[in-house]
Amino acid sequence: MEFINQPVPEGEEAPWRLPSTRKAGMICLILTESALFSIFVVAFVFYMGKSLNPPYPSQIMEPPWLASASLIGSSFTIMIAEWFLKRNRTFGFNIWWIITVLMGAYFLGFTAYEWHDLIY
Amino acid sequence: MAHGPTTASEEYIEVAPSRPGQEKGSFTRIIQELVFTVDHKKLGLMYIGSGLFFFVIAGLMATLIRIQLAIPNNHFLEPDVFNRFFTMHGTAMVFIVGMPIIFGFANYLVPIMIGARDMAYPRMNAFGFWMFFFSGFLLYASYFAGPGLYNAGSAPDVGWFAYSPLTSRAFSRGHSSDYWTLALFSGGIGSIATAINLIVTTVSLRCKGMTLGRMPLFVWTFLVVAFLVIIAMPPLAACQIMLLLDRYLGAAFFDTQNGGSAILWQHFFWIFGHPEVYILILPGFAIMNEIVPVFSRKPIFGYPIMVAANLMIAFISLGVWAHHMFTVGMSSVGNAFFAITTMLVAVPTGIKIFNWLGTMHGGKIRMELPMLFCIMFLFQFLIAGLTGIMLAVAPFDWQLSDSYFVVAHFHYVLIGGLLFTIFAGIYYWYPKAFGRMLDNKLGHLHFWLFTIGFHVTFFPQHISGFLGMPRRYYTYDAGRGWDLWNMISTIGVIFQAAGIFFFVLNLIWSYWKGRKAGDDPWDAWTLEWATTSPPPDYNFEHLPVVHSRRPLWDLKHPDDPDWKYE
């Protein structure tokens, strides 16, 4: 069947635009991740202060300020790197990209250290 | 995605020299095509085909369960075998039968219905399918590998919702629960991938003129289903991870001996589990939305309200989970909240039923097979809904929770509701997928045998439930008033099995011998009927442009198109 040459209602010639698949996909992925982690967070909140016997979390763990800062900060540095990339300025991109990688590596390394410390 | 015209690609195939085992139509070539394909139509059929395969296995398990329960004090099965059967039957029917079949329909139809050439992410689509397929075999592999190094256990035997502490290592030795956990976890990843794909396809790939208000209700409903999947499946994955941590890394999330909470597992499981019920039944509604108008020869009654009802059902379904848990001893506020939200779901669902009736009212109804299944759906789903409202009343639920009344209720939902519409959908779209009609006589045999068998099996379970028979009991003593109802129930299975036999026979026979269907055998209105049967790889030679909810009506009736009235 042919869709060309059929009578068309007036005012239907507006350009046809839809959201990009990349944006839509990324939003869905973020929704999925949020749903996943919300359960972990609920479990965490549910058990806060309910440990039956020591050691209690506050005795053996410290808030990982620096690691958290580098994790969250790396979101911003990658944005800056992207900004350079879009303007074809490779040098700036490389610098900020490397900074991002280093911050990510620090976070991962610290997490590994934390687990190691916790277990042994 | 192939964009070129058919002739060119066919010439190419003929000119290219075939290596041994690669000749067109040879077995190895077909297998290779199935494994390599990223075509949404092939993947859709693979989803449905493998879903039906697991359906037959899980159905055989149900048959053996019914034989065991036919008479009192029966020892046809061993008790531990019985436990594994009801666990595997439930798990399989939900996760590797229901889910893949509905995703199969979505995969096949959503891109064609919105006038696209494929899904947004074809390779991720294939990934989703193979994750599900792997998870199905992983689940069944537990029968062989479940004993593990401890040589204890076999298939999972903890029930399909695997309540803690049954899953702790003390009570679930060997690896059976791990197989359950990992199978659901990997299958869940596949489902999430497919759901994201469905959302993005629907949001970003609609053909020109296909505004949200003109989308077929089938696509609308699956958009809602896909959102439910990405919200409800991750919590399941999260609690599977916590369960594994409990079992192997000394965590105590669900271990009451060490300060954990068994109730927390129930909450987490049902936060997934109840939306899951709607993930399974909404696709049934989606199929109804397409078939009822076409066979009533009328546009759907109340399109915007139907969309709104979908959204309401999805939204409310996220807040009803603890109605599965009235007997754990929640506060009366909790009980009241979940009872009220559960009853609230009945409102949009009732709206849907009235709208389907409104569509049929005054229509020129054609009693073809798809419509027969849909009409039975209306009756059966009504019963399921009404028993659901009965169970939503907390004090009533205290009497009947975990009894055969509940078993009857959810089989009326999932068989009387979902499975009947799946059958309707298969009779309706088989001609599109294979170019041949399913045989009418075999179809009627299937319909009547299965309908009779279904009611004979499951209606008596309401009564045995009222008489106090608990679900999952291995056997029972004579003289408790349950004998007759169980016997009737088991006899019904014979009819159901015969129905399924004729259905499978029909699928195979009609593939070769069925009447040629043509492009549009039902004189329908949505875009999938605008292309050939089966559709080419690229779906449409020219991407369609639509101006109303029934683009094919506009084409067939240029003098009186729908857009004049919408």
Interface residues (C-beta under 8 A of the other chain):
Chain A: M1 E2 F3 I4 Q6 P7 V8 P9 E12 W16 L18 P19 S20 T21 A24 G25 C28 L29 L31 T32 E33 A35 L36 F37 S38 I39 F40 A43 F46 Y47 K50 S51 L52
Chain B: A120 Y121 I192 A195 I196 I199 V200 V203 S204 L205 R206 K208 G209 I230 I231 A232 M233 P234 P235 A237 A238 C239 M242 F253 N258 G259 S261 L264 F268 I271 D519 A530 H542 P544 V545 V546 H547 P551 L552 D554 L555 P558 P561 W563 K564
